[in-house]
Structure formats: structure tokens, C-alpha cells
Amino acid sequence: MDKGDILKVDTHIDFEVRSGYTWITLPGSLSMDNYQLIERQIESRLEGKPNRVVLDLIYFQQLFSTGISLILRLNKRVRESGGSLWLVNVSEGCREYLISVNLDKVLPFFSTDLEFEVLGEESREKKQEYNNMKFVCIINIEKGICYINILGSMTIEYNLSQCSKSIYRKKVTQYAFDLTGLDMIDSSGACRLRDVISVIKYNNAQCVAFGSNRVITKLLKLFSIDRIILLCNNERQALNALSEMNENV
């Protein structure tokens, strides 16, 4: 198999409609090399009709940060349009990983497509409502980098207080804050984020943040958070920045 064939296999996605659900079967792996093309394909297919979306992970045996980030961005896009997203054919290994990073608090997933189909529409919707958490912090480590996905609204009631100890316990020297799923942050949330980043920096670790929208970026700068952490546009830029920091140590 030549390089062109590999690229074709890695970026192939199946789309179909089943009983009113847009069913998307993802390829067996997501990496920095193919996720953007895959995401663009999905975005173009969902344009104007993202009511009910199912992501089929039948070819996945393991999920990593790139796959998690893609799923979270799609979930946000679908929900902002008034729709819902489910994961099906989640292997035992993937299920354990999703639970370990708290993704089970964000969206529902099923071991098989049959389990999803026999549940019934009303039960599916109730399961989806249960997963509409106001704030979630997902922490996972990949290739020596601690990824911290922050989703929802970070306010005085919902902030990083509960997961701060988990962040500090990670035996890594590089951190990447994924703010793609952060919808809103108030002054209390910004202060807590600044405190967490300050502790990380105090322990001589490197950290970057990426994916914040214009409003949130403006507020982070207002609280001088951009002075203690590099704000990047996307994940690739963030990883390149961490690599450069590591070389300069």
C-alpha cells in the first residue's frame, strides 16, 4: 500500500441517514495529520441539518486527545444548533478511557449500535438530557503532555476547584489547556484559571492554551492571563509552541 492509499483509508468517512439520524462512521484513527480534513468533511455534511447525529466508533480500539478534542468540538457545534450527539459501538477499551476522562458526563455512548436502536427515541433523549452538564473538566495525558479540556460555563459555582488537585498530581512537565468547549467564563472563573496556571508555572512546567473564542480571549487578557500562558489559535500551534519551549530548556 503506497502513501496515497494510506491517506485515503485514514480519511474515509461513511455518511448515511438511519431513521432520521445522521450516522457518521469515523476511520480507525485520528491524528494531527488527518483530523482537520475529517472535521471539514463532517462540517460540510452537517451544514444546516445537525439535528440528531450519531458518531460510530466501530473501527476504534483506542482514543487519544486528538479524537477526544474532535468529538467535543462536534458535540458543541451540534448542540449550538439545537441538536444532540451520541457515540455508538464504543469498545470496552474506549469506554474505560471515556469514563476515566469524564466524557461520560458530557455525552451518552453505547457499546453497540443495536443497544442505541432498541433503547427508543424517548429514552435516548432523556439520556442526552442527563449528560447536559453545565461545567466539565476533562484531564488526560498523551505523549507526556497533560491535556485539560474545559467545557461549559466556568463561573463562581462551576470552576476548576474540584479538579485542581488532579491537575497538580500529574507527573508531567507540559500542559495544554483546550478551551474550545468553553462557552463562558466570569471573573471568578478567570481568577481560578489564573491560580491553576500560576501553580503549574511555579513548579517549572510549561503550559499553553488554545481554542478560546474572541470574547473569552479578551477576558483572559483583561485578567493578564496571557502574561503567564501562551494563547494559541489551535492545537497544532499549541503543540509546536510546547516543542519549541522544550528545545529552549
Phi, psi and omega in degrees: 000126181274176185300322180297321179294320180298315180298321181295317179296316184294336184250008182282131179231138176260132177241136173204166178247125179236113176050042177087000179255135174279114188257120183240116177262116183277158175291175187286348180208151175234129181222176177297338183277335185235349188293327182293319177295318178297317181295321179295321178298316181294315180302317181294324179286330183273352184306117175082355182210053181266041185304294183230117187239135177242125174261119181264119182255031186301331181269356182273135169250331179220147176243141178236184187301322180298316178294319178299314181298319179297314179299318181294320179294319178294320179299318179296316181297317181293316182294323179296337178266009178084014182255187180224153181229140177231156173248136178231165182055047179273116183294166181299319179296316178294320181299313180299320180292316180300320179291321183296331180259013175070019179289341176294345177273351184258315180209153183280149176218157187229146182292327180222162175289331178296318178301320179294315186289323183279346182296326181094146187299316182297317180292324178297315181296321178295320178295323179293318180298324180298329184271001179280072181284146181283329181209133179219138174242118182251125183240126175211153182247131177219126179053042175080004180247131177270112178268129180240102178271122180248123185234149175092214183249121181260103184234190180296331179276326184234105179214196186277005185304317184288333184251004181302314181298323178295322179295316183291331183286343183293127183273067179226166180243002179225136182230141177231115178271116177266108183258014182302322183269004180280114183274324184204147176217132178259185184298323179295315179296320179295319179295320179293320178297317179299320179297316181296314180297321180297320178294318178300314180294323180298328179273019175062031176261156179262143178211148178224166176226151179210159171089002181287143178283177187298318182295314181292321178301318179298318181291321178298322178289325179299325179266014176061023179290333178292348179276342181246353178213140179283126178265116182253160182284322185212176185295318182299316179297321180295317181292322176297320179295318178296321179298318178294319178299319181295323179291332184272356180289000000 
